[in-house]
Amino acid sequence: MSVKGFEYKPIGMRELLERSAHLNFRQRAEALARYLDAAHSARQETYLREVVSPMDREVVVRDPFTKEMRHMLMFASNNYVGAANHPRVLEKIRGGISEYGVGLGGPPLLNGYSRLMRELEDRLSAQTGKEATMIFSSGYLANLALASALPFSRDRFYYDELHHASFHDGTHLGRGHFEAFPHNDTNALETLLRQEAELPNASTFVTVEGVYSMDGDLCPLPEITRLCKEHDALLVLDDAHGTGVIGENGAGTAEHFGVEDEVDIIMGTFSKAIAMTGAFISASEEIIKLLRFFARPYIFSAALPPVALLAVHGALDVIENEPERRQRLRKNVRYLISLLEGFELAAPPGAAIVSVMVPEWMNIRYANYMFHQQGIFLGAIEYPAVPENKQRFRVSVMVNHTRKDLERVAAAFKTCLLYTSDAADDLLLVLVWGGGGW
C-alpha cells in the first residue's frame, strides 16, 4: 500500500504498525500522521485536548473538533487530593519566588542543589522513615536510575510484570539479570528467589508498585516483604500512586500495611497526589550516596527549579495538615465503585484509580468521543499501553469530585458502553471495528 493511499480505517495501533513495517522511517512517520489526522476527522482521536483552566474537578477545554470552549468534568487527572490549586500551595509559591527565583540551570551535583531541595529531601526522609532522600526531575528518570544504577552484572532483579513502562525501559540499561514474575503472584516470586545465585556476592533485588497504575490494585506488600527478608533480597517499592493517597499520614503503601522498616528503597513521584512534576528516592545513606554518583538520569538532568520545589512543599503541607481529604477521597472511590456495579473492573481499586474494562469488540476511541460529547474527560487506555484484549477506561478520582459528578460519570458509562437493545444496532455498526480490526 502506498503512503498516499494510507487512509484511515477502523483499526488498532498494532495493525497500523504491522501494515507500515515495510516502510522506511519517513514513510512510517507520514503514514502515522495521515492515520491520526484521518482518525481525528472521524471523531476517533481525543488525545492532546487543550485545557485552558486550572486543573480541578471541572476544567475548561478547547474542543478539538468545534474549537469552542466547553466545561468538562475531569476524570483523567492524578490530582487526587486537590493539591494543584490549593491555597496553601499557591501561597507557598507566591511567598517563595521573590526569595528563590524560578530557575537554576544545572544538575544537583553541580549548581542545582538548593536549600529548598535539601529541606525537601529531609522532609521526605522523615515521611518515609529512611535515612536519606534524593530528588529527580521526573518519576520516569527515577525508575531508569533504579534499574540502571543498582544492579551489577552478577546481580538478579525480579520485578512485577505490570511494573511501569519507565522501569521496563530501565531494564535495557541495567547490567544485571532482569526477570519479570506474574502480577502479584507471590508463589512465582518465591520460586525465583529460591534459585541459587550463579556467582559469589551476587545481590538480589525485588521491585513492585504499591498501587498499580493501570489496574489500580495494591501489591501484597506484607507477603513480599516476608519473602525478601527470608531470601536476603533488597525490596524496591515504586509508590507513585500511593504517596499522599493511602496510609494513616499519607506516606503511602508501606505505611498502609505497616511495613515501612521492611522496604529498603522507596520511590515516589510529585506528579500524582502532589500534582506537580519530579520524583524522589528514599533509602539508607549508603544507597543514596551510590545513586547520586552512579545514576546517570540524576547526574545528567537539570535539577527541579525553585518554583516546583515550593509547590511540592505546599502540597506536603496539605497532605500533612488535612487528613480529612484522604478520607473524603476514599469515600468517593467507594461510592463510584457502587455506581459501577455490573461493569468489569480490572481489579478491586486500592487507591484512587478505577479501571473499567471494555469489550474486545468495542471501538474504545469512538466510545471516548461519546464521553467527550457528554462533557466527561476520561483517559482511554489502548494498545500499546496495555495488551489489545485489556483495553480500558481509567477513571482517576479526586477529593473535589461531588456525588453528582460521580453519578454523571457512572451514567455516562451506561450510555456509552451498554448498547444492547435493537434500537442501538446502527450505532453498534459504528462502534464495532470493521475489516481486520479488533
C-alpha positions as CSV (number, residue, x, y, z in Angstrom):
1,M,0.0,0.0,0.0
2,S,1.4,3.4,-0.9
3,V,1.8,6.0,1.8
4,K,-0.5,8.4,-0.1
5,G,-3.2,5.8,-0.1
6,F,-2.9,5.1,3.6
7,E,-6.4,6.3,4.6
8,Y,-7.9,5.9,8.0
9,K,-9.6,2.6,8.7
10,P,-11.2,1.5,12.0
11,I,-8.1,-0.5,13.1
12,G,-6.0,-0.5,16.2
13,M,-2.5,0.8,16.6
14,R,-1.0,-2.7,16.3
15,E,-2.4,-3.3,12.9
16,L,-1.3,0.1,11.8
17,L,2.3,-0.7,12.9
18,E,2.1,-4.1,11.1
19,R,0.9,-2.5,7.9
20,S,3.7,0.1,7.9
21,A,6.5,-2.2,9.0
22,H,7.9,-2.5,5.4
23,L,8.2,1.3,5.0
24,N,11.2,3.4,5.7
25,F,11.3,5.9,8.6
26,R,10.0,8.9,6.7
27,Q,7.2,6.8,5.2
28,R,6.2,5.4,8.6
29,A,6.1,8.9,10.1
30,E,4.0,10.1,7.2
31,A,1.7,7.1,7.4
32,L,1.1,7.6,11.2
33,A,0.5,11.3,10.7
34,R,-2.1,10.6,8.0
35,Y,-3.7,8.0,10.1
36,L,-4.0,10.2,13.1
37,D,-5.3,13.1,11.0
38,A,-8.0,10.9,9.5
39,A,-8.9,9.5,12.9
40,H,-9.3,13.0,14.2
41,S,-11.6,13.8,11.3
42,A,-13.6,10.7,12.0
43,R,-14.0,11.8,15.7
44,Q,-11.9,8.9,16.8
45,E,-8.9,10.7,18.2
46,T,-9.3,12.6,21.5
47,Y,-5.7,12.9,22.7
48,L,-4.0,16.3,23.3
49,R,-7.1,18.1,24.3
50,E,-6.2,21.6,25.3
51,V,-7.1,22.5,28.9
52,V,-7.3,26.3,29.3
53,S,-8.2,26.5,33.0
54,P,-6.6,25.4,36.3
55,M,-6.8,21.7,36.9
56,D,-9.8,20.8,39.1
57,R,-12.9,18.6,39.1
58,E,-14.2,20.8,36.3
59,V,-12.0,22.2,33.6
60,V,-12.5,24.4,30.5
61,V,-11.4,22.6,27.4
62,R,-10.9,23.9,23.8
63,D,-13.0,21.4,21.9
64,P,-10.6,19.8,19.4
65,F,-13.5,19.4,16.9
66,T,-15.5,22.5,17.2
67,K,-12.8,24.8,18.6
68,E,-15.3,26.1,21.1
69,M,-14.7,26.4,24.9
70,R,-16.6,24.0,27.0
71,H,-16.8,22.9,30.6
72,M,-16.0,19.2,31.3
73,L,-15.8,17.0,34.4
74,M,-12.2,15.9,34.7
75,F,-11.7,12.2,35.5
76,A,-8.2,11.8,33.9
77,S,-6.1,13.8,36.3
78,N,-3.9,12.3,39.1
79,N,-4.6,15.4,41.2
80,Y,-6.1,13.0,43.8
81,V,-6.2,15.2,46.9
82,G,-6.8,18.5,45.1
83,A,-3.3,19.9,45.7
84,A,-2.9,21.5,42.2
85,N,-4.7,24.7,43.1
86,H,-4.9,24.5,46.9
87,P,-4.5,27.9,48.6
88,R,-1.6,26.6,50.7
89,V,0.3,25.6,47.5
90,L,-0.4,28.9,45.8
91,E,0.7,30.9,48.9
92,K,3.9,28.9,49.2
93,I,4.8,29.7,45.6
94,R,3.9,33.4,45.8
95,G,5.9,33.8,49.0
96,G,9.0,32.0,47.8
97,I,9.5,33.2,44.2
98,S,11.0,36.5,45.2
99,E,13.4,34.8,47.6
100,Y,14.5,31.8,45.5
101,G,13.7,32.9,41.9
102,V,12.3,30.5,39.3
103,G,15.2,28.7,37.7
104,L,18.6,27.1,38.4
105,G,20.2,25.9,35.1
106,G,22.1,22.9,36.2
107,P,22.1,19.4,37.8
108,P,22.1,18.9,41.6
109,L,25.7,17.7,41.8
110,L,26.9,20.9,40.3
111,N,25.0,24.1,40.9
112,G,21.4,22.8,41.2
113,Y,21.4,21.7,44.8
114,S,19.3,24.4,46.5
115,R,18.3,25.0,50.1
116,L,14.7,24.1,49.1
117,M,15.9,20.8,47.7
118,R,17.8,19.9,50.9
119,E,14.8,20.8,53.1
120,L,12.5,18.7,50.9
121,E,14.9,15.7,51.0
122,D,14.9,16.0,54.8
123,R,11.2,16.2,54.9
124,L,10.7,13.2,52.7
125,S,13.2,11.1,54.7
126,A,11.2,11.8,57.8
127,Q,7.9,10.9,56.0
128,T,9.3,7.6,54.6
129,G,11.3,6.7,57.7
130,K,14.5,6.4,55.7
131,E,18.0,7.9,56.4
132,A,18.3,9.9,53.1
133,T,16.4,11.1,50.0
134,M,17.4,12.4,46.6
135,I,15.2,14.4,44.2
136,F,14.8,13.6,40.5
137,S,13.3,15.7,37.7
138,S,10.6,13.0,37.0
139,G,9.4,9.6,38.1
140,Y,10.5,8.2,34.7
141,L,14.1,9.2,35.4
142,A,13.9,7.9,38.9
143,N,12.9,4.4,37.7
144,L,15.5,4.5,35.0
145,A,18.1,5.2,37.7
146,L,16.9,2.4,39.9
147,A,17.1,-0.2,37.1
148,S,20.4,1.0,35.6
149,A,22.5,2.0,38.7
150,L,21.6,-0.6,41.4
151,P,22.5,-4.0,39.9
152,F,25.9,-5.1,38.7
153,S,26.3,-7.8,36.0
154,R,26.1,-10.7,38.5
155,D,23.0,-9.4,40.3
156,R,19.4,-10.5,39.8
157,F,16.4,-8.2,39.6
158,Y,12.9,-9.6,39.8
159,Y,10.0,-7.3,39.0
160,D,6.2,-7.5,38.7
161,E,5.2,-7.8,35.0
162,L,2.8,-4.8,35.4
163,H,5.6,-2.5,36.5
164,H,5.6,0.9,34.9
165,A,7.0,1.4,31.4
166,S,9.8,3.5,32.8
167,F,11.2,0.6,34.8
168,H,10.8,-1.8,31.8
169,D,12.9,0.7,29.8
170,G,15.4,0.9,32.6
171,T,16.0,-2.9,32.4
172,H,17.5,-2.4,29.0
173,L,20.1,0.0,30.6
174,G,20.8,-2.2,33.6
175,R,23.7,-4.6,33.8
176,G,22.1,-7.3,35.9
177,H,19.8,-10.3,35.1
178,F,16.2,-9.0,34.9
179,E,13.2,-11.3,35.1
180,A,9.5,-10.5,35.4
181,F,7.1,-12.5,37.5
182,P,3.3,-12.7,37.0
183,H,1.3,-9.8,38.5
184,N,1.0,-10.1,42.3
185,D,2.0,-13.8,42.2
186,T,4.0,-14.3,45.4
187,N,4.3,-18.0,44.7
188,A,6.1,-17.3,41.4
189,L,8.3,-14.7,43.1
190,E,9.2,-17.2,45.8
191,T,10.2,-19.8,43.1
192,L,12.6,-17.2,41.6
193,L,14.0,-16.2,44.9
194,R,14.9,-19.8,45.7
195,Q,17.2,-20.0,42.6
196,E,20.8,-20.3,43.5
197,A,23.0,-17.3,42.7
198,E,25.4,-18.3,39.9
199,L,28.2,-16.0,41.2
200,P,29.5,-15.2,44.6
201,N,28.5,-12.0,46.3
202,A,25.5,-11.6,43.9
203,S,22.7,-9.4,45.2
204,T,19.0,-9.9,44.6
205,F,16.5,-7.1,44.1
206,V,12.7,-7.2,44.0
207,T,10.7,-4.3,42.8
208,V,7.0,-3.8,42.9
209,E,4.5,-1.0,42.7
210,G,2.5,0.0,45.7
211,V,-0.6,0.9,43.6
212,Y,-0.5,-0.4,40.0
213,S,-1.2,2.5,37.6
214,M,-3.2,0.6,35.0
215,D,-5.3,-1.7,37.2
216,G,-5.5,0.4,40.4
217,D,-4.9,-2.5,42.8
218,L,-2.4,-2.8,45.6
219,C,0.6,-5.2,45.8
220,P,0.6,-7.8,48.6
221,L,3.3,-6.0,50.3
222,P,3.4,-7.8,53.7
223,E,3.9,-11.2,51.9
224,I,6.5,-9.7,49.6
225,T,8.5,-8.1,52.5
226,R,8.4,-11.5,54.2
227,L,9.9,-13.3,51.1
228,C,12.5,-10.6,50.6
229,K,13.6,-10.9,54.3
230,E,13.7,-14.7,54.1
231,H,15.8,-14.7,50.9
232,D,18.0,-11.7,51.7
233,A,16.7,-9.6,48.8
234,L,16.5,-5.8,48.7
235,L,13.0,-4.6,48.2
236,V,12.3,-1.6,46.0
237,L,8.9,0.0,46.1
238,D,7.6,2.3,43.4
239,D,4.9,4.1,45.3
240,A,4.0,6.8,42.7
241,H,0.2,6.4,43.1
242,G,0.3,5.6,46.8
243,T,2.2,8.6,48.1
244,G,-0.1,11.1,49.6
245,V,-3.1,8.9,49.0
246,I,-3.0,6.0,51.4
247,G,-1.5,5.4,54.8
248,E,-2.6,7.0,58.1
249,N,-0.4,10.0,57.4
250,G,-0.4,9.8,53.6
251,A,3.1,8.2,53.5
252,G,1.9,5.6,51.1
253,T,1.6,1.8,50.7
254,A,4.3,0.8,53.2
255,E,2.7,2.9,55.9
256,H,-0.7,1.5,54.9
257,F,0.5,-2.1,55.6
258,G,2.8,-1.1,58.5
259,V,5.9,-2.4,56.9
260,E,8.0,0.8,56.4
261,D,11.0,-0.7,58.1
262,E,10.9,-3.8,55.8
263,V,11.2,-1.8,52.5
264,D,14.7,-0.9,51.5
265,I,14.1,1.7,48.8
266,I,11.0,3.8,48.2
267,M,10.4,5.8,45.1
268,G,7.6,8.3,44.9
269,T,6.5,11.0,42.4
270,F,5.4,14.6,42.7
271,S,3.2,14.2,39.6
272,K,0.3,12.3,41.2
273,A,-1.2,13.4,44.5
274,I,1.2,16.3,44.8
275,A,0.1,17.4,41.3
276,M,3.5,18.8,40.2
277,T,6.5,17.2,38.5
278,G,9.5,15.4,39.8
279,A,10.2,12.4,42.0
280,F,12.2,11.1,44.9
281,I,14.0,8.0,46.1
282,S,14.4,7.4,49.8
283,A,16.8,4.7,51.3
284,S,19.8,4.3,53.5
285,E,22.5,6.9,53.4
286,E,24.9,4.5,51.6
287,I,22.4,3.6,48.9
288,I,21.5,7.3,48.2
289,K,25.2,8.2,48.0
290,L,25.8,5.5,45.5
291,L,22.8,6.7,43.4
292,R,23.9,10.3,43.5
293,F,27.2,9.4,41.8
294,F,26.2,6.4,39.6
295,A,22.6,7.2,38.5
296,R,23.1,8.8,35.1
297,P,19.5,10.1,34.9
298,Y,20.3,12.1,38.1
299,I,23.8,13.2,37.1
300,F,22.8,14.5,33.6
301,S,19.4,16.1,34.3
302,A,18.7,19.6,35.4
303,A,17.5,20.0,39.0
304,L,13.9,20.8,39.8
305,P,13.5,24.6,39.8
306,P,12.6,26.5,43.0
307,V,9.0,27.1,41.8
308,A,8.5,23.3,41.5
309,L,10.1,22.6,44.9
310,L,7.9,25.3,46.5
311,A,4.8,23.7,45.1
312,V,5.8,20.3,46.4
313,H,6.4,21.8,49.9
314,G,3.0,23.4,49.7
315,A,1.3,20.1,48.7
316,L,3.0,18.2,51.5
317,D,1.6,20.9,53.9
318,V,-1.9,20.0,52.5
319,I,-1.3,16.2,52.9
320,E,0.1,16.6,56.5
321,N,-2.4,19.1,57.8
322,E,-5.7,18.0,56.1
323,P,-6.1,14.2,56.6
324,E,-9.8,14.6,56.0
325,R,-9.1,15.0,52.3
326,R,-7.8,11.3,52.1
327,Q,-10.9,10.2,54.0
328,R,-13.2,12.0,51.5
329,L,-11.3,10.6,48.6
330,R,-11.8,7.1,49.9
331,K,-15.5,7.7,50.2
332,N,-15.6,9.0,46.7
333,V,-13.9,5.9,45.4
334,R,-16.3,3.6,47.3
335,Y,-19.3,5.5,46.0
336,L,-18.1,5.3,42.4
337,I,-17.5,1.6,42.7
338,S,-21.0,1.1,44.0
339,L,-22.4,3.0,41.0
340,L,-20.4,0.9,38.5
341,E,-21.8,-2.4,39.7
342,G,-22.2,-4.6,36.6
343,F,-19.1,-3.3,34.8
344,E,-15.9,-5.3,34.7
345,L,-13.2,-3.7,36.7
346,A,-9.5,-4.5,36.0
347,A,-9.0,-5.2,39.8
348,P,-10.5,-4.1,43.1
349,P,-9.3,-0.5,43.5
350,G,-6.8,0.0,46.3
351,A,-6.4,3.8,46.0
352,A,-7.9,6.4,43.6
353,I,-7.7,4.6,40.2
354,V,-10.8,2.7,38.9
355,S,-10.1,0.9,35.6
356,V,-13.2,-0.1,33.7
357,M,-12.6,-2.8,31.1
358,V,-14.2,-2.6,27.7
359,P,-15.4,-5.4,25.5
360,E,-12.9,-6.6,22.9
361,W,-15.3,-5.8,20.1
362,M,-15.7,-2.2,21.1
363,N,-14.1,0.8,19.4
364,I,-12.7,2.5,22.5
365,R,-11.8,5.6,20.6
366,Y,-15.3,6.3,19.4
367,A,-16.6,5.5,22.9
368,N,-14.2,8.1,24.3
369,Y,-15.6,10.6,21.8
370,M,-19.1,9.8,23.2
371,F,-17.8,10.5,26.7
372,H,-16.3,13.7,25.4
373,Q,-19.7,14.7,23.9
374,Q,-21.3,14.2,27.3
375,G,-18.7,16.5,29.0
376,I,-16.7,13.7,30.6
377,F,-12.9,13.9,30.2
378,L,-11.6,10.4,30.5
379,G,-8.4,8.5,29.7
380,A,-8.9,5.8,27.0
381,I,-6.1,3.3,27.6
382,E,-5.4,1.3,24.4
383,Y,-2.6,-0.7,22.8
384,P,0.3,-0.4,23.1
385,A,-0.1,1.0,26.7
386,V,-2.0,-2.2,27.5
387,P,-2.5,-5.5,25.6
388,E,-5.2,-5.4,22.9
389,N,-7.5,-7.6,24.9
390,K,-7.1,-5.5,28.1
391,Q,-8.1,-2.0,26.9
392,R,-9.9,0.1,29.5
393,F,-11.0,3.5,30.6
394,R,-9.0,4.6,33.6
395,V,-11.0,6.8,36.0
396,S,-8.9,9.0,38.3
397,V,-11.0,10.0,41.3
398,M,-10.3,13.3,43.1
399,V,-11.3,14.5,46.5
400,N,-13.1,17.5,44.9
401,H,-15.5,15.4,42.9
402,T,-19.0,15.6,44.2
403,R,-21.5,12.8,44.4
404,K,-23.3,14.4,41.4
405,D,-20.0,14.3,39.5
406,L,-19.6,10.6,40.2
407,E,-23.2,9.8,39.3
408,R,-22.7,11.7,36.0
409,V,-19.6,9.6,35.0
410,A,-21.4,6.4,36.0
411,A,-24.4,7.3,33.9
412,A,-22.1,8.1,31.0
413,F,-20.6,4.6,31.2
414,K,-24.1,3.2,30.9
415,T,-24.8,5.4,27.9
416,C,-21.5,4.8,26.1
417,L,-20.8,1.2,26.8
418,L,-24.0,-0.7,27.4
419,Y,-25.7,-0.7,24.0
420,T,-27.6,-4.0,23.8
421,S,-31.0,-3.1,22.5
422,D,-32.2,-3.5,18.9
423,A,-32.6,0.3,18.7
424,A,-28.8,0.6,19.0
425,D,-28.0,-1.6,16.0
426,D,-26.9,1.3,13.8
427,L,-24.7,2.7,16.5
428,L,-23.1,-0.7,17.1
429,L,-22.1,-0.8,13.4
430,V,-20.1,2.3,14.2
431,L,-18.7,1.0,17.5
432,V,-17.6,-2.4,16.1
433,W,-14.3,-2.3,14.2
434,G,-14.6,-3.4,10.6
435,G,-12.3,-5.2,8.3
436,G,-9.3,-6.8,10.1
437,G,-9.9,-4.9,13.3
438,W,-10.3,-5.9,16.9
